[in-house]
């Protein structure tokens, strides 16, 4: 069955996400799937029990649009303890079905026709399509290879009167680099006295290695007052398939995000919200997460020693960047298809 009328695609240059393409190839060839950021192990049994108890206790109808208040209060408490940042759980925190939806809802609410959004590449592949669907224009800044650092003097030359938003991501997907305190000081100077909003994707905030401290944008009050922060329960509790995340922003920004979000999903999974509320009391699960993943990172890197792959620095996230120039000179997509 085919529609014979004319369809004007809003994303003419976009096909199926690379995650789906490579995952399908991995399944076809029975290969280890390195295409998508999710664990190959389960969440702790206690969390499943908490979800089951919530279901048995009848928490099976719509949650309030911003999320259940007890969960938002726990997030506010955690955020203050970790970053000395105070968010009002009633007006400045919203629970959403996944961080990707939080990113989309934020861009859709704040970006208008012909607004420019600076995207730092390589980048998570949802950013640019979300900008284009909102009618905005993505302005790409390429990080400096091989360290994947930002030259802020070059970066600021991209900013003009049409710049409405900057998207940052640390720990970074896919280079596994992190932004430093110095990076944030330079960013603060760049956006000072402007109307630019910052979208800070911090879904890997607890997966950080080698004694580094996560430099959340929430640590910097002048930046926080113009920022939307996106985080993920799935990344923290090994439950990516549950699609649960949350968004933090000043009240005058959050009210605009909620206006659009209520017509996208209205609310997130109710029993899961009760379970995450309970599991947040076990602070060691997120405080010790970096060490947990660092052990896996170190094991993987040790296994690669002696191979022809070049091993780049890995400061956080699920990802390890490798160079393969001693193996082949073809493109990364061609290399993945061999």
C-alpha positions as CSV (number, residue, x, y, z in Angstrom):
1,X,0.0,0.0,0.0
2,X,1.4,3.4,-1.0
3,X,0.1,7.0,-0.7
4,X,0.2,8.5,-4.2
5,X,0.2,12.1,-3.1
6,X,3.2,14.3,-2.7
7,X,5.1,14.0,0.6
8,X,7.5,16.9,1.5
9,X,9.9,15.4,4.0
10,X,10.9,17.7,6.9
11,X,14.1,15.6,7.1
12,X,15.0,14.8,3.5
13,X,18.6,13.8,4.3
14,X,17.8,11.6,7.3
15,X,17.4,7.9,7.1
16,X,17.3,5.2,9.7
17,X,19.4,6.0,12.7
18,X,22.9,4.5,12.6
19,X,22.2,2.8,15.9
20,X,19.5,0.7,14.3
21,X,21.5,0.0,11.1
22,X,24.6,-1.2,12.9
23,X,22.6,-3.2,15.5
24,X,20.8,-5.0,12.7
25,X,24.2,-5.8,11.1
26,X,25.5,-7.1,14.4
27,X,22.5,-9.3,14.8
28,X,22.8,-10.6,11.3
29,X,26.4,-11.5,11.6
30,X,26.2,-12.6,15.2
31,X,28.8,-10.1,16.2
32,X,29.4,-8.3,19.4
33,X,27.2,-5.2,19.2
34,X,29.3,-2.1,19.7
35,X,26.8,0.1,17.9
36,X,24.7,1.4,20.7
37,X,25.3,2.6,24.2
38,X,23.7,0.1,26.5
39,X,25.0,-2.5,29.0
40,X,25.0,-6.2,28.3
41,X,24.1,-6.9,32.0
42,X,20.9,-6.5,34.0
43,X,19.9,-3.9,36.6
44,X,20.0,-4.9,40.3
45,X,17.2,-7.2,41.4
46,X,16.1,-4.7,44.1
47,X,15.0,-2.2,41.4
48,X,12.9,-4.8,39.7
49,X,11.2,-5.6,43.0
50,X,10.5,-1.9,43.6
51,X,8.8,-1.7,40.2
52,X,6.8,-4.8,40.9
53,X,5.7,-3.5,44.2
54,X,4.6,-0.2,42.7
55,X,2.5,-2.1,40.2
56,X,1.0,-4.3,42.9
57,X,0.3,-1.2,45.0
58,X,-1.9,0.2,42.2
59,X,0.4,3.0,40.8
60,X,-0.7,2.2,37.3
61,X,-2.5,5.3,36.1
62,X,-1.1,8.6,34.7
63,X,1.5,10.4,36.8
64,X,1.3,14.2,37.0
65,X,2.6,15.8,33.9
66,X,5.9,17.0,35.5
67,X,6.4,13.6,37.3
68,X,5.5,12.5,40.8
69,X,6.5,15.1,43.3
70,X,8.5,12.7,45.6
71,X,10.8,11.8,42.7
72,X,11.3,15.4,41.8
73,X,12.1,16.2,45.4
74,X,14.7,13.4,45.5
75,X,16.3,14.7,42.3
76,X,16.4,18.2,43.8
77,X,18.1,16.9,47.0
78,X,20.6,14.9,45.0
79,X,21.4,17.8,42.7
80,X,22.0,20.1,45.6
81,X,24.3,17.6,47.4
82,X,26.4,16.9,44.3
83,X,26.6,20.3,42.6
84,X,25.4,22.9,45.2
85,X,22.6,23.8,42.8
86,X,19.1,24.5,44.1
87,X,16.1,23.6,41.9
88,X,12.5,23.9,42.8
89,X,11.0,20.4,42.4
90,X,7.6,21.9,41.6
91,X,8.6,24.3,38.8
92,X,12.1,23.4,37.7
93,X,12.3,19.6,37.4
94,X,10.3,17.5,34.9
95,X,10.4,13.7,34.5
96,X,10.3,12.5,30.9
97,X,10.2,9.2,29.0
98,X,13.9,9.3,28.1
99,X,16.7,11.9,27.8
100,X,16.2,12.0,24.0
101,X,12.7,13.2,24.4
102,X,13.9,15.7,26.9
103,X,16.4,17.0,24.3
104,X,13.7,17.1,21.6
105,X,11.1,18.8,23.9
106,X,13.6,21.5,24.9
107,X,14.7,22.3,21.3
108,X,11.1,22.2,20.1
109,X,10.0,24.6,22.8
110,X,12.8,27.2,22.5
111,X,13.9,27.1,18.9
112,X,12.0,29.0,16.2
113,X,12.3,29.3,12.4
114,X,15.8,30.3,11.4
115,X,17.2,30.3,14.9
116,X,20.8,29.0,15.0
117,X,22.0,26.3,17.3
118,X,25.7,25.4,17.7
119,X,26.3,21.7,17.8
120,X,29.7,20.3,18.8
121,X,30.6,17.4,16.6
122,X,31.0,14.5,16.7
123,X,27.6,14.5,18.3
124,X,24.7,12.4,19.5
125,X,22.7,11.9,16.3
126,X,19.3,13.3,17.7
127,X,20.6,16.8,18.0
128,X,20.6,18.1,14.5
129,X,17.3,16.4,13.3
130,X,15.6,17.9,16.4
131,X,16.8,21.3,15.5
132,X,15.7,20.9,11.8
133,X,12.3,19.7,12.8
134,X,11.9,22.9,14.9
135,X,12.8,25.0,11.9
136,X,16.2,26.0,13.2
137,X,19.6,25.7,11.6
138,X,22.4,23.7,13.1
139,X,25.8,25.4,13.1
140,X,28.5,22.7,13.5
141,X,31.7,23.2,15.4
142,X,34.2,20.3,14.9
143,X,36.3,19.4,17.9
144,X,40.0,19.3,17.4
145,X,41.3,15.8,16.7
146,X,42.9,13.7,18.2
147,X,42.3,15.2,21.7
148,X,38.8,16.2,20.8
149,X,39.1,19.6,22.6
150,X,37.3,22.8,21.9
151,X,39.2,25.9,20.7
152,X,37.0,28.5,22.3
153,X,38.5,31.3,20.3
154,X,37.4,29.6,17.1
155,X,34.1,28.6,18.7
156,X,33.0,32.1,19.6
157,X,33.4,33.2,15.9
158,X,30.3,31.0,15.1
159,X,28.1,33.1,17.4
160,X,26.0,35.9,15.9
161,X,22.7,37.6,16.5
162,X,20.8,34.5,15.3
163,X,22.5,32.2,17.8
164,X,19.8,31.0,20.2
165,X,21.3,27.9,21.7
166,X,24.5,26.0,22.3
167,X,24.4,22.2,22.9
168,X,27.1,20.7,25.1
169,X,27.6,17.1,26.2
170,X,30.0,15.9,28.9
171,X,31.1,13.1,29.4
172,X,30.9,13.1,25.7
173,X,29.2,10.7,23.3
174,X,31.0,9.4,21.4
175,X,34.6,10.6,22.1
176,X,34.4,9.9,25.9
177,X,36.2,13.2,26.6
178,X,35.1,15.6,29.3
179,X,34.7,19.4,29.7
180,X,36.9,21.0,32.4
181,X,36.3,23.8,34.8
182,X,38.4,26.0,32.5
183,X,36.1,25.1,29.6
184,X,33.1,26.3,31.5
185,X,34.8,29.6,32.5
186,X,35.5,30.3,28.8
187,X,31.9,29.4,27.8
188,X,30.6,31.7,30.5
189,X,32.5,34.6,29.1
190,X,31.3,33.8,25.6
191,X,27.6,33.8,26.4
192,X,27.7,36.7,28.9
193,X,25.3,39.5,28.1
194,X,23.5,37.4,25.4
195,X,20.1,35.6,25.1
196,X,21.8,32.3,24.3
197,X,20.4,29.2,26.1
198,X,22.6,26.3,26.8
199,X,21.3,22.7,26.5
200,X,23.7,20.5,28.6
201,X,23.4,16.8,27.9
202,X,24.7,15.1,31.1
203,X,23.3,11.6,30.8
204,X,26.8,10.1,31.6
205,X,27.3,12.4,34.7
206,X,28.2,9.4,37.0
207,X,30.2,7.5,34.5
208,X,33.5,9.3,34.8
209,X,37.0,7.9,35.4
210,X,40.5,8.4,36.9
211,X,39.4,10.5,39.8
212,X,37.9,13.2,37.6
213,X,35.0,15.2,39.0
214,X,32.0,15.7,36.7
215,X,31.9,19.4,35.8
216,X,28.1,19.8,35.6
217,X,27.0,23.1,34.2
218,X,25.0,23.4,37.4
219,X,28.2,24.1,39.3
220,X,28.4,27.5,37.6
221,X,25.5,29.8,38.7
222,X,25.8,32.2,35.8
223,X,25.6,29.4,33.3
224,X,23.0,27.4,35.2
225,X,20.6,30.4,35.1
226,X,20.5,30.1,31.3
227,X,20.8,26.3,31.0
228,X,18.6,23.2,30.5
229,X,20.2,20.1,31.9
230,X,19.2,16.6,30.7
231,X,20.0,13.5,32.7
232,X,19.1,9.8,32.5
233,X,17.9,7.1,34.9
234,X,18.6,4.5,32.2
235,X,22.3,5.2,32.1
236,X,22.7,5.4,35.8
237,X,20.8,2.2,36.8
238,X,21.5,0.0,33.7
239,X,17.8,0.3,32.5
240,X,18.1,2.0,29.1
241,X,15.1,0.1,27.8
242,X,12.9,1.7,30.4
243,X,13.4,5.1,28.7
244,X,13.3,7.4,31.7
245,X,15.1,10.7,32.1
246,X,14.6,14.1,33.5
247,X,15.1,17.8,32.7
248,X,16.2,20.6,35.0
249,X,15.9,24.3,34.1
250,X,15.0,27.7,35.6
251,X,11.3,28.1,36.1
252,X,10.9,30.7,33.3
253,X,12.5,28.3,30.8
254,X,10.9,25.1,32.2
255,X,7.4,26.6,31.8
256,X,8.0,26.8,28.0
257,X,9.4,23.3,27.8
258,X,6.4,21.9,29.7
259,X,4.0,23.7,27.3
260,X,5.2,21.5,24.4
261,X,6.1,18.4,26.4
262,X,2.5,17.9,27.6
263,X,1.4,17.3,24.0
264,X,4.3,14.9,23.2
265,X,4.0,12.4,26.0
266,X,2.0,14.1,28.8
267,X,3.7,12.0,31.5
268,X,6.2,9.2,32.1
269,X,5.8,5.7,33.3
270,X,4.2,5.8,36.7
271,X,5.5,2.6,38.5
272,X,9.0,3.2,37.3
273,X,8.9,6.7,38.8
274,X,8.0,5.2,42.2
275,X,10.8,2.7,41.9
276,X,13.4,5.3,41.0
277,X,12.3,7.4,43.9
278,X,13.1,4.5,46.2
279,X,16.4,3.5,44.6
280,X,17.7,7.1,44.8
281,X,18.1,6.5,48.6
282,X,20.9,4.0,47.7
283,X,23.4,6.8,47.0
284,X,26.3,4.3,46.6
285,X,24.8,3.1,43.3
286,X,25.5,6.4,41.5
287,X,28.5,7.5,43.6
288,X,30.4,4.3,42.9
289,X,29.3,3.9,39.3
290,X,32.4,5.5,37.8
291,X,34.7,3.0,39.5
292,X,32.3,0.2,38.4
293,X,32.7,1.2,34.7
294,X,36.3,2.1,35.0
295,X,37.1,-1.5,35.8
296,X,35.4,-2.5,32.6
297,X,37.1,0.2,30.6
298,X,40.5,-0.9,31.9
299,X,39.8,-4.5,31.1
300,X,38.8,-3.6,27.5
301,X,41.9,-1.3,27.0
302,X,44.2,-4.0,28.4
303,X,42.8,-6.5,25.9
304,X,43.5,-4.2,23.0
305,X,47.1,-3.6,23.9
306,X,49.4,-5.2,21.3
307,X,46.7,-4.8,18.6
308,X,47.0,-2.4,15.6
309,X,44.3,-0.2,17.1
310,X,45.4,3.2,18.6
311,X,43.8,3.7,22.0
312,X,42.6,7.2,22.7
313,X,42.0,8.7,26.1
314,X,38.7,7.7,27.7
315,X,37.6,10.0,30.5
316,X,34.0,8.8,30.8
317,X,30.8,7.5,29.2
318,X,30.2,4.1,27.6
319,X,32.6,4.7,24.8
320,X,36.2,4.0,23.9
321,X,37.6,5.7,20.8
322,X,40.1,3.8,18.7
323,X,42.2,4.7,15.7
324,X,42.5,2.2,12.9
325,X,44.8,3.9,10.4
326,X,47.4,1.1,10.8
327,X,44.7,-1.4,9.7
328,X,43.0,0.5,6.8
329,X,42.4,4.0,5.4
330,X,38.8,3.5,4.5
331,X,36.0,5.5,6.1
332,X,34.6,4.6,9.5
333,X,31.3,3.4,8.0
334,X,33.2,1.2,5.5
335,X,35.4,-0.2,8.3
336,X,32.3,-1.1,10.4
337,X,30.9,-3.0,7.5
338,X,33.9,-5.2,6.8
